[in-house]
Amino acid sequence: MPDQKHIVILGPAYPLRGGGMATFNERLAREYIRLGHRVTIYTFSLQYPSFLFPGKSQYSTEPAPTDLDIRVMVNSVNPFNWEVVGRELKKLAPDLIIVRYWLPLMGPSLGRILRIAKKNRKTKVVCIADNVMPHEKRPGDVWFTKYFVKAPDAFVTMSEKVQSDLLMFVKHKPIQLLRHPLYDNFGDSLPKAEARRYLGLPETGKLILFFGFIRAYKGLDLLIRAMADPEVRAQQIKLLVAGEFYQDAQPYLDLIRELHLEDAIILRTEFITDSEVRYYCSAPDCIVQPYRNATQSGVTPLAYHFSKPMIVTNVGGLPAMVPHKKVGLVASPDPSSLAAQIIRFYTMGENHFLPYIEVEKQHYSWQAFAESILQLAHDHQG
């Protein structure tokens, strides 16, 4: 295998807002560049029609990265565009296309682009499958996914749950499980008091964090109900909610008011920019993921990077990444179990978890992830 490869990453990136996949793709690109490869990112000029996008804006207000070759080309709903992008990639003839798949809605566009690109008989395609079946189901999901999965040569998943879902669609192609690398691109952690001061929060006191876009499957309502537990109240624990609502906010606001939790819950429900992530993730004692269902979560590697213990629910790939009573605690997705583990966390003390976190986080390197994908593409002989 020649030392230098030309790699195309096909998926979200700037000017789309950071958040899981855009941040991941840009960080993966930088790792390949560091390893001596040439990288081009093809991102979306239109990712979602506005009526399907649940947030306020799809686009970043931060400066464009100056160290990455990002081409803003893909329109997810325009078949003529798919032909243009596919032909350009066919002519470019990269050694490898790494494509992200997270939503069946993207199946037709990405599937068509890849079919055209591969006509050069040179380019291999490895798909990083974040989800195979979405958290919120829609008509056409199965058909779109069936169409898409015929295009890649091999697949990477980051949880056993996605691997299991993928096996319903893919029978005779390599599938490799790789753990989600640490998000180490938001800067170093800060002293807790400094982060809280920056955020305008009290510098002392018990504080837990819910971080990320707010959607029904993430179970924020379960965590709010857990905050009403008498023992949680008695310990004067506060919950910081940091992330934009991707659904109607009113039921959450009504629940907080109904349970008289206005003084216990701090809402920062605007989009959290990349430059602010380190403050939010440095401020709490632990990070809670109260999900009703999950595949894997980008919040977990974020918590690892900032050396924060976690409380997660026993759904999807979450418990596998958070060894119980070591890196964090595992609860059932219900308010009483979450409340019990919050109390248990403070009984055990934050310092109990920190040595385990430092050991466990060594297993999640970007270099190992990037090289595994290259090896997977190299091994595929089909």
C-alpha positions as CSV (number, residue, x, y, z in Angstrom):
1,M,0.0,0.0,0.0
2,P,1.4,3.4,-0.9
3,D,2.2,5.5,2.1
4,Q,0.1,8.5,1.2
5,K,-3.6,8.1,0.4
6,H,-6.1,10.6,-1.0
7,I,-9.1,10.4,1.3
8,V,-12.4,12.0,0.9
9,I,-14.8,12.4,3.8
10,L,-18.4,12.7,2.7
11,G,-20.6,14.1,5.4
12,P,-21.4,17.1,7.5
13,A,-18.6,19.7,8.1
14,Y,-18.3,23.5,8.2
15,P,-20.2,25.7,7.4
16,L,-22.7,23.4,9.0
17,R,-22.7,23.9,12.7
18,G,-20.5,21.8,14.9
19,G,-22.3,19.2,16.9
20,G,-21.5,15.6,16.7
21,M,-20.8,14.8,13.1
22,A,-19.3,18.0,11.8
23,T,-16.9,18.1,14.7
24,F,-16.0,14.4,14.3
25,N,-15.4,14.6,10.5
26,E,-13.2,17.7,10.8
27,R,-11.2,16.0,13.7
28,L,-10.8,12.8,11.7
29,A,-9.6,14.8,8.7
30,R,-7.0,16.4,10.8
31,E,-5.8,13.1,12.1
32,Y,-5.3,11.7,8.5
33,I,-3.4,14.9,7.6
34,R,-1.2,14.5,10.7
35,L,-0.5,10.9,9.5
36,G,0.6,12.2,6.1
37,H,-2.4,11.7,4.0
38,R,-4.2,14.1,1.7
39,V,-7.8,14.8,2.7
40,T,-10.8,16.5,1.1
41,I,-14.1,16.9,2.8
42,Y,-17.3,17.1,0.7
43,T,-20.1,18.6,2.8
44,F,-23.6,19.8,2.3
45,S,-24.8,22.9,0.6
46,L,-28.2,21.8,1.7
47,Q,-28.4,19.1,4.4
48,Y,-32.0,19.3,5.5
49,P,-34.9,21.2,3.9
50,S,-35.7,23.9,6.4
51,F,-39.1,22.4,7.3
52,L,-37.3,19.2,8.4
53,F,-34.7,20.9,10.5
54,P,-35.7,21.1,14.2
55,G,-33.2,23.7,15.4
56,K,-32.9,27.4,14.8
57,S,-30.0,27.4,12.2
58,Q,-28.1,24.8,10.4
59,Y,-25.1,27.1,9.9
60,S,-22.1,28.0,12.0
61,T,-21.3,31.6,13.1
62,E,-17.7,30.7,13.9
63,P,-14.8,31.3,11.5
64,A,-14.1,28.8,8.8
65,P,-11.3,26.3,9.5
66,T,-8.2,27.4,7.6
67,D,-6.4,24.1,7.7
68,L,-9.0,21.9,5.9
69,D,-10.0,21.5,2.2
70,I,-13.8,21.6,2.5
71,R,-16.0,21.6,-0.6
72,V,-19.6,22.7,0.0
73,M,-21.4,20.8,-2.7
74,V,-23.9,18.2,-1.7
75,N,-27.6,18.9,-1.9
76,S,-29.5,16.1,-0.2
77,V,-32.8,16.6,-2.1
78,N,-31.6,17.5,-5.6
79,P,-31.0,14.4,-7.8
80,F,-29.3,16.5,-10.5
81,N,-26.8,17.6,-7.8
82,W,-26.1,13.9,-6.9
83,E,-25.0,13.3,-10.5
84,V,-22.7,16.3,-10.5
85,V,-21.0,15.4,-7.2
86,G,-20.8,11.7,-8.2
87,R,-19.1,12.5,-11.5
88,E,-16.6,14.9,-9.7
89,L,-15.7,12.2,-7.2
90,K,-15.4,9.6,-10.0
91,K,-12.9,11.9,-11.8
92,L,-11.1,12.8,-8.6
93,A,-10.5,9.1,-8.0
94,P,-9.6,9.2,-4.3
95,D,-8.2,6.0,-2.8
96,L,-10.9,6.0,-0.1
97,I,-14.2,7.7,0.5
98,I,-15.3,7.7,4.2
99,V,-19.1,8.4,4.2
100,R,-21.2,9.1,7.3
101,Y,-24.7,7.5,7.5
102,W,-27.0,8.6,10.3
103,L,-30.4,9.1,8.8
104,P,-32.3,7.1,6.1
105,L,-33.3,10.4,4.5
106,M,-29.7,10.7,3.3
107,G,-29.8,7.2,1.7
108,P,-30.9,8.2,-1.8
109,S,-28.4,11.1,-2.2
110,L,-25.3,9.4,-0.7
111,G,-26.2,6.1,-2.2
112,R,-26.4,7.6,-5.7
113,I,-23.2,9.7,-5.3
114,L,-21.2,6.7,-4.2
115,R,-22.5,4.4,-7.0
116,I,-21.3,7.0,-9.6
117,A,-18.0,7.6,-7.9
118,K,-17.1,3.9,-7.7
119,K,-17.4,3.5,-11.5
120,N,-13.7,4.6,-11.6
121,R,-13.0,1.1,-10.3
122,K,-10.3,2.5,-8.0
123,T,-12.1,4.2,-5.1
124,K,-13.0,2.1,-2.0
125,V,-15.8,3.2,0.3
126,V,-16.0,2.7,4.0
127,C,-19.2,3.9,5.8
128,I,-19.2,5.0,9.4
129,A,-22.7,4.1,10.4
130,D,-23.9,6.3,13.4
131,N,-27.5,5.0,13.1
132,V,-29.1,2.5,10.8
133,M,-32.7,3.0,11.9
134,P,-33.3,6.5,13.3
135,H,-34.5,7.3,16.8
136,E,-37.7,8.9,15.3
137,K,-39.0,6.6,12.6
138,R,-40.4,7.9,9.3
139,P,-41.9,6.4,6.2
140,G,-39.3,5.1,3.7
141,D,-36.6,4.4,6.4
142,V,-36.2,0.7,5.4
143,W,-36.2,1.3,1.7
144,F,-33.7,4.2,1.8
145,T,-31.3,2.2,4.0
146,K,-31.5,-0.9,1.8
147,Y,-30.6,1.3,-1.2
148,F,-27.7,3.0,0.6
149,V,-26.0,-0.1,2.1
150,K,-25.4,-1.6,-1.3
151,A,-22.9,1.2,-2.1
152,P,-20.1,0.9,0.6
153,D,-17.5,-1.8,0.5
154,A,-17.3,-2.1,4.3
155,F,-18.8,-0.6,7.4
156,V,-17.6,0.8,10.8
157,T,-20.0,1.1,13.8
158,M,-19.3,2.6,17.1
159,S,-21.7,0.5,19.2
160,E,-23.0,-3.1,19.3
161,K,-26.6,-1.8,18.9
162,V,-25.8,-0.2,15.5
163,Q,-23.8,-3.3,14.5
164,S,-26.8,-5.4,15.3
165,D,-29.2,-3.1,13.3
166,L,-26.8,-3.1,10.4
167,L,-26.7,-6.9,10.2
168,M,-30.4,-6.8,9.3
169,F,-29.4,-5.1,6.1
170,V,-25.8,-6.2,5.3
171,K,-25.0,-9.9,5.1
172,H,-21.7,-10.3,3.1
173,K,-19.6,-7.1,3.7
174,P,-17.1,-6.5,6.5
175,I,-18.4,-4.7,9.6
176,Q,-16.0,-3.5,12.2
177,L,-16.8,-2.2,15.7
178,L,-14.6,0.8,16.7
179,R,-15.0,2.9,19.8
180,H,-15.8,6.6,19.3
181,P,-12.5,8.5,19.8
182,L,-12.2,11.3,22.4
183,Y,-13.3,14.8,21.4
184,D,-9.9,16.4,22.2
185,N,-10.4,19.4,19.9
186,F,-12.2,21.7,22.3
187,G,-9.2,22.7,24.4
188,D,-8.1,21.5,27.8
189,S,-10.3,21.3,30.8
190,L,-10.4,24.2,33.2
191,P,-10.6,24.4,37.0
192,K,-14.3,24.0,38.0
193,A,-14.5,27.4,39.7
194,E,-13.1,29.2,36.6
195,A,-15.5,27.5,34.2
196,R,-18.5,28.3,36.5
197,R,-17.3,31.9,36.9
198,Y,-17.2,32.3,33.1
199,L,-20.7,30.9,32.8
200,G,-22.1,33.1,35.5
201,L,-22.8,30.2,37.9
202,P,-22.0,29.9,41.6
203,E,-18.4,28.8,42.0
204,T,-19.2,26.2,44.6
205,G,-22.1,23.7,45.2
206,K,-23.2,20.4,43.6
207,L,-23.8,20.7,39.9
208,I,-24.6,18.0,37.2
209,L,-24.8,18.6,33.5
210,F,-27.1,17.5,30.7
211,F,-25.3,18.4,27.4
212,G,-26.4,18.3,23.8
213,F,-29.4,18.8,21.5
214,I,-32.7,18.1,23.4
215,R,-34.9,15.5,21.8
216,A,-37.5,13.1,23.2
217,Y,-35.3,10.0,23.1
218,K,-32.6,11.7,25.3
219,G,-34.8,11.6,28.3
220,L,-34.3,15.1,29.7
221,D,-37.8,14.9,31.2
222,L,-36.8,11.8,33.2
223,L,-33.8,13.7,34.6
224,I,-36.0,16.7,35.5
225,R,-38.4,14.3,37.4
226,A,-35.3,12.8,39.1
227,M,-34.4,16.3,40.3
228,A,-37.7,16.4,42.2
229,D,-36.7,13.4,44.3
230,P,-36.8,14.5,48.0
231,E,-33.2,13.4,48.7
232,V,-31.8,15.2,45.6
233,R,-33.7,18.3,46.7
234,A,-32.3,18.0,50.2
235,Q,-28.7,17.9,48.9
236,Q,-29.4,21.1,46.9
237,I,-28.0,19.6,43.7
238,K,-28.4,21.8,40.7
239,L,-28.9,20.6,37.0
240,L,-27.3,22.6,34.2
241,V,-29.1,22.0,30.8
242,A,-26.8,23.1,28.0
243,G,-28.1,22.6,24.4
244,E,-30.7,23.7,21.9
245,F,-34.2,22.3,21.9
246,Y,-34.9,20.2,18.9
247,Q,-38.5,19.9,19.8
248,D,-41.2,22.0,21.5
249,A,-39.6,23.4,24.7
250,Q,-42.9,24.1,26.5
251,P,-43.6,20.6,28.0
252,Y,-40.2,20.8,29.6
253,L,-40.8,24.3,31.0
254,D,-44.2,23.3,32.2
255,L,-42.7,20.2,34.0
256,I,-40.1,22.3,35.7
257,R,-42.8,24.7,36.9
258,E,-45.1,21.9,38.0
259,L,-42.4,20.3,40.1
260,H,-41.2,23.7,41.5
261,L,-37.7,23.2,40.2
262,E,-37.1,26.7,38.9
263,D,-34.3,27.2,41.5
264,A,-32.7,23.8,40.9
265,I,-32.5,23.8,37.0
266,I,-30.4,26.2,35.0
267,L,-31.4,26.4,31.4
268,R,-28.8,27.4,28.7
269,T,-30.9,26.2,25.8
270,E,-29.2,28.1,22.9
271,F,-26.7,26.4,20.6
272,I,-23.4,25.8,22.4
273,T,-20.6,27.0,20.1
274,D,-17.3,25.0,19.9
275,S,-15.5,27.7,21.8
276,E,-17.8,27.4,24.8
277,V,-17.8,23.6,25.1
278,R,-14.8,23.5,27.4
279,Y,-16.5,25.8,29.9
280,Y,-19.7,23.8,30.0
281,C,-17.9,20.5,30.3
282,S,-15.4,21.7,32.9
283,A,-18.1,23.2,35.2
284,P,-20.1,20.2,36.5
285,D,-19.2,17.4,39.0
286,C,-20.6,14.8,36.5
287,I,-22.4,14.6,33.2
288,V,-25.7,12.7,33.0
289,Q,-27.1,11.0,29.9
290,P,-30.6,9.9,30.8
291,Y,-31.5,8.5,27.4
292,R,-34.5,6.4,26.7
293,N,-32.8,4.7,23.8
294,A,-29.4,5.2,22.2
295,T,-26.9,3.8,19.8
296,Q,-23.8,5.6,21.0
297,S,-23.3,9.1,22.2
298,G,-20.8,11.8,21.3
299,V,-21.3,13.2,24.8
300,T,-19.4,10.2,26.3
301,P,-16.1,10.8,24.6
302,L,-16.5,14.5,25.4
303,A,-16.9,13.6,29.1
304,Y,-13.8,11.4,28.9
305,H,-11.7,14.2,27.4
306,F,-12.7,16.6,30.2
307,S,-12.2,13.8,32.8
308,K,-15.8,14.0,34.0
309,P,-17.6,11.0,35.6
310,M,-20.9,10.0,34.0
311,I,-24.3,8.7,34.9
312,V,-25.8,6.9,31.9
313,T,-28.8,4.7,31.4
314,N,-28.5,1.1,30.5
315,V,-29.6,1.5,26.8
316,G,-27.8,0.9,23.5
317,G,-24.0,1.3,23.6
318,L,-23.9,3.6,26.7
319,P,-23.1,1.1,29.4
320,A,-20.3,-0.5,27.4
321,M,-18.4,2.8,27.4
322,V,-19.0,3.6,31.0
323,P,-17.9,0.8,33.4
324,H,-20.2,0.9,36.4
325,K,-18.8,2.2,39.7
326,K,-15.5,2.9,37.9
327,V,-15.9,5.6,35.2
328,G,-19.4,6.4,36.3
329,L,-22.7,4.9,37.3
330,V,-25.4,3.1,35.2
331,A,-29.1,3.7,35.9
332,S,-32.4,2.5,34.4
333,P,-34.2,5.0,32.2
334,D,-36.6,6.1,34.9
335,P,-36.6,9.0,37.4
336,S,-36.2,7.0,40.6
337,S,-33.2,5.0,39.3
338,L,-31.6,8.2,38.0
339,A,-32.2,9.9,41.3
340,A,-30.7,7.0,43.2
341,Q,-27.5,7.1,41.1
342,I,-27.2,10.9,41.4
343,I,-27.2,10.4,45.2
344,R,-24.9,7.5,45.0
345,F,-22.4,9.5,42.9
346,Y,-22.2,12.2,45.6
347,T,-21.9,9.5,48.3
348,M,-19.0,7.9,46.5
349,G,-17.4,11.2,45.6
350,E,-16.0,12.5,42.4
351,N,-12.5,11.6,43.2
352,H,-13.4,7.9,43.3
353,F,-13.9,7.9,39.5
354,L,-11.0,10.0,38.3
355,P,-8.3,7.4,38.3
356,Y,-10.4,4.9,36.4
357,I,-11.3,7.7,33.8
358,E,-7.6,8.4,33.2
359,V,-6.9,4.7,32.5
360,E,-10.0,4.1,30.3
361,K,-9.6,7.2,28.1
362,Q,-6.3,5.8,26.8
363,H,-8.3,3.3,24.8
364,Y,-10.0,5.9,22.6
365,S,-7.3,7.4,20.3
366,W,-7.9,9.1,16.9
367,Q,-4.8,7.4,15.4
368,A,-6.1,3.9,16.2
369,F,-9.5,4.8,14.8
370,A,-8.1,6.3,11.6
371,E,-5.6,3.5,10.9
372,S,-8.3,0.9,11.5
373,I,-10.4,2.4,8.7
374,L,-7.5,2.4,6.3
375,Q,-6.7,-1.2,7.1
376,L,-10.4,-2.2,6.6
377,A,-10.4,-0.6,3.2
378,H,-7.1,-2.2,2.3
379,D,-8.3,-5.7,3.4
380,H,-11.4,-5.4,1.2
381,Q,-10.7,-7.3,-2.0
382,G,-14.2,-7.2,-3.5
